Amino acid sequence: MSKENLKIGKQIGQTIAFYRQRMGLTQEELAEKLEIGNEAISRIERGVVIPSVPRLVEFADIFHCNTADLLVKSSSRHQDQAEYLLFLLNKVKESDRVLILEVVEKLVSHLANKEM
């Protein structure tokens, strides 16, 4: 597996682990729902195995999210990350979005100055 594929696999695995934990499921419970072994879930979450598209659809059904959410949240592409931020911002009221944007602007400014 290429270095880039390893990175993608790890990111997808972390996203699946995030959603699994958010749902309050153990690896064993998730494995039962998918009718696979516990070790398969562990390998996916560690990024050793990248799940197929049909398997991602199954995960999304269990997690009550869009299949794309599993990919967008784990993507390192700027466009995908911007889309994920938009998704998050749409969950809060406008006054809170203004606050979030102010915090992000300050954080970006701080980090940009730190890199110089």
C-alpha positions in Angstrom: 0.0 0.0 0.0 1.4 3.4 -0.9 2.2 6.0 1.7 -0.8 8.2 0.6 -3.1 5.2 0.8 -1.8 4.4 4.3 -2.6 8.0 5.3 -6.1 7.9 3.8 -6.8 4.5 5.5 -5.7 5.8 8.8 -7.9 9.0 8.5 -10.9 6.9 7.5 -10.3 4.5 10.3 -10.1 7.4 12.8 -13.4 8.8 11.5 -15.1 5.4 11.8 -13.8 5.1 15.4 -15.1 8.6 16.1 -18.6 7.8 14.8 -18.6 4.4 16.6 -17.7 6.0 19.9 -20.2 8.8 19.4 -22.9 6.1 18.9 -21.7 4.5 22.1 -20.8 1.2 20.4 -17.9 -1.1 21.2 -15.9 -2.6 18.3 -17.6 -5.9 19.1 -21.1 -4.4 18.9 -20.2 -2.7 15.6 -18.8 -6.0 14.3 -22.0 -7.8 15.2 -24.1 -5.3 13.3 -21.9 -5.7 10.2 -21.7 -9.5 10.7 -17.9 -9.4 10.7 -15.2 -10.2 13.2 -14.0 -7.8 15.9 -10.5 -7.9 14.5 -11.8 -6.6 11.1 -13.2 -3.5 12.9 -9.9 -3.0 14.7 -7.9 -3.3 11.4 -10.3 -0.8 9.8 -10.0 1.7 12.7 -6.2 1.4 12.7 -6.1 2.0 8.9 -4.6 -1.4 8.1 -7.6 -2.1 5.9 -9.5 0.5 3.9 -13.2 -0.4 3.8 -14.9 -0.8 0.4 -17.6 1.6 -0.8 -20.4 -0.9 0.0 -18.9 -1.3 3.5 -18.8 2.5 3.9 -22.5 2.6 3.1 -23.1 0.1 5.8 -21.2 2.2 8.3 -23.1 5.3 7.3 -26.4 3.4 7.8 -25.4 2.4 11.3 -24.0 5.8 12.2 -27.0 7.6 10.7 -24.8 9.8 8.6 -24.1 10.3 4.9 -21.5 8.0 3.3 -19.8 11.2 2.1 -19.5 12.3 5.8 -17.1 9.4 6.5 -14.9 10.5 3.6 -15.1 14.3 4.0 -14.4 14.3 7.7 -11.3 12.2 7.1 -10.1 14.0 4.0 -7.0 16.2 4.0 -8.2 18.1 0.9 -8.8 21.8 1.6 -12.1 21.7 -0.3 -13.4 18.8 1.7 -12.3 20.4 5.0 -14.1 23.6 4.1 -17.2 21.6 3.3 -17.0 19.8 6.7 -16.6 23.2 8.4 -19.7 24.4 6.6 -21.6 21.3 7.7 -20.6 22.0 11.3 -21.5 25.7 11.1 -24.9 24.9 9.8 -25.7 23.1 13.1 -25.5 26.3 15.2 -27.4 29.5 15.3 -26.0 32.6 13.5 -24.7 34.4 16.6 -22.7 31.3 17.5 -21.3 31.1 13.9 -20.0 34.6 14.3 -18.2 33.7 17.5 -16.8 30.5 15.9 -15.5 32.5 12.9 -13.8 35.0 15.2 -12.1 32.2 17.1 -11.0 30.5 13.9 -9.7 33.8 12.5 -7.6 34.4 15.6 -6.3 30.8 15.6 -5.3 31.0 11.9 -3.6 34.4 12.5 -1.7 33.0 15.5 -0.6 29.9 13.7 0.3 31.8 10.5 2.5 34.1 12.6 4.1 31.2 14.4 5.2 29.6 11.1 7.1 32.7 9.9 
